[in-house]
Amino acid sequence: MDNATRSERSRNAALEAAIAIIARDGPGRLTLDAIARESGLSKGGVMHQFRTKEAVLKALLERQMAHFEEFSTRYMAKASETSANPNLAAQLATLREAATSPNSAALALVAAMVENPRLMALPREREMERMAAIREEAADPDLAMLRWAGAMGLLLSSLFGMSPLSKGEHQRLFARLLDDAQWSGLAQPDATRAAKSGTAPAAKAATRRKRA
């Protein structure tokens, strides 16, 4: 085995150990010593890959983001053939995947928030890009955001153990959020909303003139 392959295996082992520690013991128990014990690597071997705990969290966050980015890209390629809102569909499906993945990006996000909130800048920026794409494609951007927020709520409530819903109920709700047909009757296109917001003040002004 060459040095590059050995180094990559050590890096992956350290990251897998970090996820296991966060999932089992919480982010507060994540240390370089704990990673060494969990992975079977020496502490020197861990420190060769990551000099600090923050470096571990940053690499873990980037790794999990890349995993779900790949999932989202694959899903959107399929959704583009069947959905009028492929960006929204891809994000809803990705949130569902994160909610059902035992070693999901959510664990990395929680650990990053606890250790250093500044680490959240990268996923936040990427999320803003996704939201812009979702708004751009949607006939009713507000409704699209509402569906996204519902999916995010399902993910976060599951992550923090606050959801009273069963696994089956979670899946049914995600399925409804993904089904465009369930929402088409509620959509209010931008032009319609603009017309409503524009005509109401005009009508009130006309009434006032008549009374005067």
N, C-alpha and C positions, 0 to 999 in steps of 0.2 A: 504494500500500500504506500503510495507516495505521500509526501508531506501535506500537499494541498487537500487530498482526500481525507487524511487523518484529521487535519484541522477542521474541515467542514463537519465531520462526524462529531468531533468534540463540541463544536459550536451548537449543532442541533441537539446533542444530548443535554447540554446546559440549558437550552431554551425549553426543551420538553420537561426537564426537572423543574424549571421555574414555574411553568404552567401547573404542574402537579402540586407544587407547594402552595401556590396562590389558591388553587381550587380546594385543597384539603385544609390548609391552615390559615389562609387569609394573607393579604399582601404584607401585613406587618411582620410576618415571619420570614419573609424572603430576604435572605442574606447570601453572600458569596459562600460562606461556610455551609449553609443549608443546601445550596445548589451542589456543592462538591459532594456532600453526603448522599444526596438524592440521586445524583448522576453516576456516582462511582469514580468521578474524576478527582484528581488532586486539586487542592485549592490553587496551586500554581498553574495547573492546567486550565482552571476556570478563569483565572486572572489573565492568562495569556490571551483569552478571547475577549474578556470584559473586565476592564479595570475597576469599574464601580457598579453598584446596584442600579443606578440610573441608566448606565449603558446597557445593562441587561433588559431593563424595561423598555428602553427605546428600540432595541433590536426586536424584542418580543412584539411590541406594538406594530412595528413596520412589517414584521413577518405575518402577523394576523391580518393586517390591512391588505397585504399583497394576496393572501389566500382568498379573502372575500371579494377583492377587486376582480380576481380571476373568475370567481363564481358569478359575480354580477355581469361580467363581460359575456360569458357563455350564455347566461340566461337571456340577456338582452338580445343576443343574436337570434334566438328562437322567438322571443316576444315580438321582435320587429315584424315578423310575418303574420302575427295574429292580433296584436294589440295596437290601438291608436295611441297608447301611452307607454311605449317600451321602456323609457327611463324610469317611470314610476313603477311599472311592473317589476323591473329588475331590482329596484330598491326594496320593494315590499317582500320579494322572494328572498333577498339577501338578509333582511331583518328576521324573516322566518327561519332561515338557515342558522343564523347566529343564536336565535332563541332555542333551537333544538340541538345545537352542537355542544357537547360537554366541555370541550376545550376551545370555546369560542373567543372571538376578539373581545367580547364583553369582559372577560377576566383580565385581559391586558389593559383595557380601558380603565377598569376600577383600580388596578394596581398603579397605573400611571397617575390617575387623579389623586390618589393617596400620597404617593411619593413626591410628585412634582407636577402641579397643574399646567406648567408651561409645556409639558410633553403633549398636551391635548391640542396644541396649535395645528399640528399636521393633520390629524383626522378632522378637526373643525374646518379647516380650509377646504379639504376634499369634500366634506359634506355640503359646504356652501356651493361648490361647483355643481354637485349633483342636484341641489335644490333649484339652481338656476336653469338647468336642463329640463327638470320636471315642469317648472313654471312655463318655460318656453313652448313645450309641446302640448300643454293642457288647454282644452277649450275653457275649462273652469279652474284656474290655478288654485283658488281657495279650496275647492273640493279635493283637488289632488293633494294639497298640503294636509287637509284633514285626514285623508286616508293614510298618508305617511305618518302623521302624528299618532294615529290609532295603532299602527304597526309598531312604532317606537315604544308606545306605552305598554303593549303586550310584551315586548322584549325586556324593558326595564323592570316591570313588575315581576316577571319570571326570574330575572337575574337577582333581584334583591329579596326573593322569597316572599313577596307581598301579594301574589296573585291567588285569589280563591278559586280560580278556574282549573279544571282538569286539563290534562294533556290533549284530550280529544276536543274539548271546547276551544282551546287555543288554536288547534289546527282548523277547526270550522271557521273561526273568526278570521284567521289569516286567509283562508280560502275566499271568504266573502270580500275581504279587502282587495284581493287580487282580481276578482271577477268584475270586469268593466260593466257588464250588463246589470249588475246590482246597483250601479251608481248613475247610469246614463240619464234616468228620469229626473235626477236631482241636479244635474248640471245646469249652471247658469252662465252661458258664454259671456265673455267680456263685453261685447256689444250690447247685450241685453241688460247687464248690470249698469253699464254707462247710461243707457237710455232711461232706466228707472231712476237713477240718481240725478239725471239731468231734467227729467220732466216734472218730478215732484216739486222742486223749488219753483219752477216756472208756473205751475198750476197755483201754488200758494200766492205767488206775486200777482197773478191775474185776479184772484179772489179779492186780494187786498185793494187792487185798483177799482174793482167794481163797487166795493163797499165805500171807498172814498168818493 
